[in-house]
Amino acid sequence: MPSPLTDRERDLLALIREAPLSTPEELARRLGTSRGAVNVHVSNLIRKGALLGRGYVVAPDAAPYVMVVGGANMDIKARTLAPAAPGTSNPGTGTQAPGGVARNIAENLVRLGVDTRLITAVGRDPHGDLLLRETEAAGVDVRSVLRLDGPTGTYTAVLDDRGELLIAVAAMGSMDALTPAALQERRAVLRGAAWVVADGNLSPETLTHLLSLCSGAGVPVVFEPVSEPKAARLLPALEAGLAPHTVTPNVGELGALVGRAVPDTVEALRSAASELHARGVGTVWVRRGERGSLLSTVDGVAELPALPASVADVTGAG
């Protein structure tokens, strides 16, 4: 039986899986070690059967997985204990927890029993350490996450005593690191996925490159727009003929995708969804708040009612 891999060997193997065409110098830089050390680790990986040769042919990993690409941040929330009084200090409570659209999707997929991996960018700071630690503890594979010298993104929200949002500030500059080049380095794990889920925190250039990578490998992509301005980031890809398999907008985001305001009526939503089908999008799932949702495919439309619920916190609840 082969000897177990060391932590360093596992880290190196993860980098090789992400970018099997990397040079020893690139692997050494990303691993924070020397080229000589990389060569020693590679020899050990070959001896243990994890690599099949010095061409970085990785032993098969056949288990299907979903790769989620996009935003991760720390959610910092303050909530007043009574109706908010503007312009002064309000008694309240405060919490912080890992958040971000892509990160939240990844954790929920794991809770549904799906093998899920995450590509995002976080800083080498306490927020980044906590975010990765808790995300990994939830069961998400975080080996493909970028670590940055800058700060981890934050989403700071102020809620009133009923849980309604008063104001929020999203400091998400860390997402600028998710460049086409960063995804190109991780092309092997993207092309090996059964599905890819991308959120609107990606730049138009990065989103287009992601769809191109996945299209070439036959990997279907789900696009979650995040917001109306970020929904429009998909338009250059659509113009280039690179359509995701599925989009999941709310009514306003659907309007951003078709370039006009769309009334929240079944007929108007059907018509707008048909425009996206004509551009290659297979499934359009429109979220309508308390009205439920409308699921449109090229074969037809279904209306889905909202489940009864009482509001605890509207943050992230489309």
N, C-alpha and C positions, 0 to 999 in steps of 0.2 A: 504494500500500500504506500503511495507517495506521501512524503512528509507534508504536514500542513503548511500553508503559506504564512509568512510573517506579515505584520501590518504594513511594512514598507513594500513588500512584494505585492500585496493586495492593492495598495495605492498605485503602484506602477502598472499593474495589470488593468486597473480601471482606466488609466490614461491611455493605454494602448488600445483598449476596446473603443474609447471615444475617437481616437485618431490613429489608426494603425499605420499610416504613412509617415508618422512623425520620425524625425531623426533622433539619434541618441542625445544630441545637444538640446533639442526642444524638450525631450522628456526630462533631461536633467534640470533644465530651467524651471519647468512646471513642478517638478518634484522637490526643488530646492536642494539639489545635491550635485555631484560631479558626474561627468560622462563615464569615468572609470567605475564609479559605484553603480551606475545604471547597467553597464555591461555585466557586472557581477550578478546583479539581481536578475537580468535577463537569462544568464546561464542557469541560475537556480530555478527560474520558472520553466525553462526547457526541461531540466532534470526532473522536476516535479510533475511534468505533463500539462501544465497550464498554458504553455506556448508550444506550438508544434515546430518551431524553427526560428532562425534569426531574421526571417522576413516578417516577423511579428504576426504569424498566423495563429489566431487565438482559438483555443479549443472551443467547440460548439457550446452555445448557451441557448438552448432551444425553447426555454419557457417564454411564452408570450407576455408582453408587458405594454403598458401605456406610458408614453413620454409626455409630460406636461411642461410647457415652455412659457415663461412670462414672469409676472410680478410676485415678489415676496417682500414682506416688510413687517415691522412691528406695529401692531394696532395699539394705540394709546388712547384710552377713552376716559372722558370726564362726564359725570352725570349729576345734574342738580337734584337736590332733595325736594325742592318746591318749584313752582313755576319760575322760570328764569327771569331775573331782573337785569336788563342790559346796563352796561356802563359801571358796574360795581362787582365786588366779589360775591360769589354765591356759594353757600355751603353745599357740599356734594361728596361724591365718591370717585375714585380713580382706579383704573385697571390697565394692564398691558398684557398682550398675548400675541403669538405669531399670527400673521395675517397675510394678505395679498391674494389676488384673484387666483393666479396659477397655483400657489402653495395651498390655498384652501381647496381647490378642485382636487389636487393630488391627495390630500389627506382624506377627503370624502370618498374618493375612489378606493383607497386602501380600506376604509371602513366597510365598503361594499364587497371586499374580498378580491380586489383587482391588484395585481402586481404593478406598482406604479413608480416611475422615476421622475425626477425633477431637474430641469435646467433653469436656473435663475442666477442672480448676482447679489451677493451680500458682502458687507464690509468685514474687515478683520477687527471687529470691535465687540464689546459685550452684547449688544443687540444681535449682531450676526451670530455669535457663538450660541446664544440662547435660542434663536430662531432655528438654527440647524440642529441643535441638540433635541429640541422638542419635536421638530418635524421628523427627524430620524426615529425618535422614540415612538412616534405614531405609526411607523412602518413604511415611510416613504424612503426610497433609495436616493440619497443626496450626493452621490459620488461625482455627478456631473455639474455640480453647482460651482460658479465662479466665485472666488474670494478676492475682494478688492481692498486697496489701501484706504479708500474713502469710507464714508459712513454708510451704514445699512439704511435702506429706505424706511420711512415712518409714515403712518397715517394717523393723524391726531384728530379726534372727533369730540365735539361737545354736544351732549344730548340733554334734553330737558327731562323733567321728572316722569314724563310719560314714555320716554324712550325715543322721542322724535328728534331728528338731527337739527341742531341749531347752526353749526358751522363746522367745517372740516378743512384740514390742510394736509395735502399729500406731498411729501418731500421724497420724490422717487428718482432722484438723479442717478442712483446706482443702476437703473435700467439702461442707461446709455452704454453700459459695458456689454450688453447683449447685442453685439454687432454681427453682421454676416460672417466675419472672420471667426468669431467665437463659436458660432454654430457650425462653421466649416470644420473646425477642430473636433467637433462632437458629431460629425456626420455619420459615423458608424453606428452609434447608439440611436440616432434619429432614424436612419434607414432600417435598423433592425427592429423597430417598434411595430406592434400590431396596429396601434392608433397613435396619433399625436394630437394633443390639445394645446392650442395657442391662445393667448389672451391679447387684448389690444394694447398692453403696455409695451409691446414690441414696436420698433420704428417701422415705417413703411418699407424701408430697404431690407431690414432684417426679416420682416414677415414675408416679403416676396421671395427672399432667398430660402427661407424655410419651406415655403410651398414648392419651390423648384426642387429642392433636395428630396422632399417627400414624393413629389410627382414622379421623379425619375426612378424611385424605388417602389412605387405602387402603394405607398402608405397613406391611408385616408387621414385628413386633418379636420378637426373641429375648431371653429373660431368663435371665441367668446368676446364680444366687442368691448365690454367694460363700461364705456360711456359713449355719448353721441360724438364728441370730437375724435375719440380714439377709434370708433367704428370706421370712420373715413380712411383710416390707415390701410384698410384692405383694398381700397379702390385701385391703386396702382397695380396690385397683383391681378385683380379682375381684368383690368385693361390689358394686361400682358397674357391673358388667357389662363391664369393660374388660380383656379377656383377651389376653395375648400369643399370637402364633402358636406359639411354641416355648418350652419351659422345659428347662433342662439341670441338674437337681439331682443330688447324690449321694443315697444312701439316707436319711441323716439330714435333709437339706434337703427331700426329698420329704415326709417326715413333717411338717415344719414347714408345708408348703404345704397339707396335708390336715387338719392339726390333731390328729394322733395319731402314735404311734410305728408305723413300718412295718417288719415283719421283712424281712430280705434273702432272700426267696424269690420265685421267678418269679410265683407265684399272688398273693402279697401286693402285689408291685410292680404287676402288671397291674390289680388292683383299685383301688389308689390312683391310678394313671394314669387309669383310667376316670372317677374322680371329677373330675379336672381336665379331661378331655375334655368332661364334662357341663357344665362351667362355661365352655366356649368355647376351651380350649387345644387347638390342633390336633395338636401333637407334644410328647411327653414323652420325653426322652432321659436315662435314669437311669444314672449312673456308679457302678460297683460295685467299684472298686479292682482287685485281682488277678482278680476274677471277670469282668471285662470290663464290658459295659454292656447295658442293655435299652432298645430303641427302640420306643415305643408310639405308634401313630396311631389314628385312628378306624377304620381299615381292618384293623388287626391289630398283632401284636407280633413283634419279631425280637430274638434274643439274639446279641450280638456278643462274641466272645472277646477277652481282653486280649492285646496283642502281647508276646512275651517281651522282658524288659528287666532290666538290673541297675541298682540305685539309685545315682545320683550325688548327688542332692540332692532332698529331698522338697518343697522350697518350691514352691508353686503346682502340684504334681503331683497332681491329683484322681484 
